[in-house]
Each structure stands twice: as structure tokens, then as C-alpha cells.
């Protein structure tokens, strides 16, 4: 369990440090993400971004368990 928490913390740290670079790649604004904009209101639901992160993290954790 401690190894999983350490890896999760390192992944969050890496994402935070790489965030400016990831935004240039439009990560977080992928096709499939829902954005509703009205005057004075913006709703953002990152469906595809969440799905992609889930797949990537699942693969990383699967590789660590092997």
C-alpha cells in the first residue's frame, strides 16, 4: 500500500510540474470533454481526459505489480 501511495504522489507531482507543457498539448481539452459556456457561467466536465488518465494509471499500476 505504501508503494502505491508513493507512486501516486510522484505522479501527481510530475503532473503538477509538467502542467504548463501539458496545456500546450491541449491536455485537459480533449475531444469528448464537455464544456458548456453561458454568460457568467462555465461548466467543464473532463470525460475523455479522465478516461485517458484512468487507462494510463491502470497500465502503470499493472506494470508495477508484475
C-alpha positions in Angstrom: 0.0 0.0 0.0 2.8 2.4 0.8 4.4 1.9 -2.6 1.1 2.7 -4.3 0.8 5.9 -2.3 4.3 6.9 -3.1 3.9 6.3 -6.8 0.6 8.2 -6.8 2.3 11.1 -5.1 5.1 11.1 -7.6 2.6 11.0 -10.5 0.7 14.0 -9.0 4.0 15.9 -8.5 5.1 15.1 -12.1 1.7 16.2 -13.5 1.9 19.5 -11.5 5.4 20.2 -12.8 4.6 19.3 -16.4 1.2 21.1 -16.3 2.4 24.1 -18.5 3.7 21.8 -21.1 0.6 19.6 -21.0 -1.6 22.6 -21.5 0.3 23.4 -24.7 -0.7 19.9 -25.9 -4.3 20.7 -25.1 -4.3 18.0 -22.4 -7.5 18.7 -20.4 -9.3 19.9 -23.5 -9.6 16.7 -25.4 -12.4 15.8 -27.8 -15.1 14.2 -25.6 -14.7 16.7 -22.8 -17.9 18.6 -22.1 -17.8 22.4 -22.0 -20.9 24.5 -21.5 -20.4 28.2 -21.6 -23.1 30.7 -20.8 -22.8 34.4 -19.8 -21.4 34.3 -16.2 -21.2 30.5 -16.1 -18.8 27.8 -17.4 -19.3 24.1 -16.8 -16.4 21.8 -17.6 -16.6 18.0 -17.4 -13.4 16.3 -18.5 -14.8 12.9 -19.5 -12.2 11.9 -22.1 -9.3 13.3 -20.1 -10.5 11.3 -17.1 -10.8 8.2 -19.2 -7.4 8.6 -20.6 -5.8 9.2 -17.2 -7.6 6.1 -15.9 -6.2 3.9 -18.6 -2.7 5.3 -18.3 -2.7 4.9 -14.5 -4.1 1.4 -14.7 -1.3 0.4 -17.1 1.3 1.9 -14.9 0.0 0.1 -11.8 -0.4 -3.1 -13.7 3.3 -2.9 -14.7 4.4 -2.2 -11.1 2.6 -5.2 -9.8 4.3 -7.5 -12.3 
